[in-house]
Amino acid sequence: MPPLISEAAALFEDGQTVREVAAVLRISKSEAGRLRQGAVEEGLLRRNGGSEEQSRIIRLVPPSQTLGE
């Protein structure tokens, strides 16, 4: 296993994006994306990234509704 994969997996688990991980590790965004995929394949990271609490849910609300409805 490449040494950066576990470090990248930890960063992704913390909710960082491919761009952020690339900047922290000083690698290309493509390499960061490959590390993320490798971490998923190795079982170090779930496909959707971080934990349940960190998953981002985007809810689209028509302009005529408020968020609480």
WOWO-V143840 format. One record per backbone hydrogen bond with DSSP energy under -1.0 kcal/mol. CO is the residue of the C=O (numbers start at 1). NH is the residue of the N-H. If there is no record, write none. Layout:
co	nh
CO	NH
CO	NH
This chain:
co	nh
2	5
4	8
5	9
6	10
7	11
8	12
9	13
10	14
11	16
12	15
17	21
18	22
19	23
20	24
21	25
22	27
28	32
29	33
30	34
31	35
32	36
33	37
34	38
35	39
36	40
37	41
38	42
39	44
39	45
40	43
46	49
62	65
66	69
